[in-house]
Amino acid sequence: MPAVVIADTSCLIYLTSLAQLELLPQLYSKVWITPTVAAEYGLPLPAWMRMQAPREEIRTIIFGASMDIGEASAIALALETPDCVVVLDDRRGRRAANRLHLLTTGTLGLLVAAKQRGLLPAVRPLVAQLLASGMHLSPEVEASICRPGRPPGIFC
């Protein structure tokens, strides 16, 4: 696993709503967010979370023309950070990051990784909570979620 995770705002909000924010330092040795993400999040930051601004702020401005400014700042920081993964839940942000050859995951990917490492007993109840709170999933991802009567999958 990469040494650094750079989280976008949606990840922090979703994990906070699930009372699972502590999964981040359990999965990664360093957890970074940008000042823009911190401002969007709006809650006090835990001591283990480091705020780091991208050195090339112009990238945030350029990327921000086509996506949320928090995602833009996370991608800008990821471009400057070796051995990192950036957590993005928005499709536009993930596509842009993938075009830039950045390693990405989403909040669901973090939950699956936590289950695989034995940090969570199951992912399905958490996914149900996220869906109930308004998280939108692509039809492909939603179809892969384990539902009653379906064989176990990565989300069970």
C-alpha distance (Angstrom), angle and dihedral (degrees) to the residues before:
residue distance angle dihedral
M1 . . .
P2 3.80 . .
A3 3.78 116.2 .
V4 3.83 95.4 -127.8
V5 3.78 130.8 47.9
I6 3.80 118.0 -164.7
A7 3.79 109.4 -159.2
D8 3.77 128.9 -154.6
T9 3.79 122.1 -144.9
S10 3.81 96.7 -101.0
C11 3.80 90.8 58.4
L12 3.80 91.8 52.7
I13 3.80 92.4 46.6
Y14 3.81 93.9 47.4
L15 3.81 94.8 45.8
T16 3.81 90.8 46.2
S17 3.81 90.9 51.0
L18 3.82 88.5 52.8
A19 3.83 92.8 45.4
Q20 3.83 86.6 -120.7
L21 3.82 103.1 113.5
E22 3.82 88.8 117.6
L23 3.81 89.1 69.3
L24 3.81 89.8 79.1
P25 3.83 97.3 68.3
Q26 3.80 89.8 38.7
L27 3.81 90.3 57.9
Y28 3.83 100.0 36.5
S29 3.77 133.1 34.5
K30 3.82 92.7 -139.7
V31 3.82 127.2 34.8
W32 3.79 116.5 -168.0
I33 3.77 133.8 -179.8
T34 3.77 131.3 176.9
P35 3.82 123.4 -115.9
T36 3.82 87.4 -111.2
V37 3.81 91.1 56.2
A38 3.82 90.3 46.2
A39 3.81 90.4 53.2
E40 3.82 91.8 48.2
Y41 3.82 91.2 47.6
G42 3.79 91.0 51.5
L43 3.80 97.7 -169.8
P44 3.81 128.6 105.4
L45 3.79 111.9 -82.3
P46 3.80 121.4 -124.6
A47 3.80 116.6 -113.9
W48 3.83 91.7 -111.8
M49 3.82 92.8 60.2
R50 3.82 116.6 89.5
M51 3.78 122.4 -152.3
Q52 3.81 111.1 -143.0
A53 3.79 126.5 172.1
P54 3.80 120.3 -148.3
R55 3.81 111.7 -105.2
E56 3.82 91.4 -139.5
E57 3.80 99.5 55.9
I58 3.82 89.9 174.0
R59 3.82 88.3 74.2
T60 3.80 89.9 60.2
I61 3.79 89.9 52.3
I62 3.81 93.2 47.7
F63 3.82 94.9 45.7
G64 3.81 90.0 43.1
A65 3.80 89.7 66.8
S66 3.81 89.6 72.1
M67 3.81 104.5 28.3
D68 3.79 144.7 22.0
I69 3.80 111.8 -57.5
G70 3.82 92.6 -124.2
E71 3.80 91.3 56.3
A72 3.80 89.6 44.4
S73 3.80 91.6 54.4
A74 3.82 92.4 46.4
I75 3.82 90.7 52.1
A76 3.81 91.0 46.4
L77 3.82 90.3 52.8
A78 3.81 92.2 45.5
L79 3.81 90.1 55.5
E80 3.81 88.0 59.6
T81 3.80 97.0 42.9
P82 3.80 120.9 80.2
D83 3.80 119.0 -148.0
C84 3.80 96.3 19.7
V85 3.77 140.7 130.3
V86 3.79 121.7 -150.1
V87 3.80 119.3 -144.6
L88 3.80 110.6 -139.9
D89 3.78 126.8 162.7
D90 3.80 99.2 -179.7
R91 3.80 115.2 91.0
R92 3.83 94.5 -138.2
G93 3.77 92.3 52.3
R94 3.80 92.9 47.4
R95 3.79 92.3 48.7
A96 3.79 91.2 50.6
A97 3.81 91.9 47.4
N98 3.79 91.4 48.4
R99 3.81 90.9 50.8
L100 3.80 86.7 54.3
H101 3.84 89.4 51.5
L102 3.79 93.8 -115.0
L103 3.78 120.7 152.4
T104 3.81 108.4 -114.6
T105 3.76 140.6 -176.1
G106 3.77 134.9 166.6
T107 3.77 135.8 -135.6
L108 3.80 89.9 -88.4
G109 3.80 89.8 51.8
L110 3.81 89.3 54.0
L111 3.80 90.7 51.0
V112 3.80 91.7 49.5
A113 3.83 90.9 48.5
A114 3.81 89.6 49.8
K115 3.80 90.9 51.7
Q116 3.80 91.4 47.9
R117 3.82 89.7 52.9
G118 3.80 91.9 49.0
L119 3.81 95.3 -109.1
L120 3.82 93.3 119.5
P121 3.80 128.7 37.0
A122 3.83 92.9 -146.6
V123 3.77 140.3 -4.2
R124 3.80 100.8 -156.1
P125 3.85 96.1 78.9
L126 3.79 90.6 50.3
V127 3.80 92.0 48.8
A128 3.81 88.9 50.6
Q129 3.82 89.4 53.3
L130 3.80 91.3 49.4
L131 3.79 92.2 49.5
A132 3.80 90.5 48.3
S133 3.81 89.9 51.6
G134 3.80 92.4 53.8
M135 3.80 106.5 -90.1
H136 3.79 110.7 154.0
L137 3.80 120.2 -143.0
S138 3.77 130.5 -168.7
P139 3.81 114.8 -109.3
E140 3.84 88.9 -111.3
V141 3.78 93.9 55.1
E142 3.78 93.3 42.1
A143 3.83 90.2 51.2
S144 3.82 90.2 53.9
I145 3.80 93.6 55.8
C146 3.78 113.8 107.0
R147 3.78 110.9 -113.3
P148 3.79 128.8 -179.2
G149 3.79 109.6 -73.2
R150 3.81 93.9 21.6
P151 3.77 124.5 105.8
P152 3.80 116.0 -96.6
G153 3.77 115.1 -84.6
I154 3.76 136.8 173.7
F155 3.80 92.6 -69.5
C156 3.81 98.1 55.6
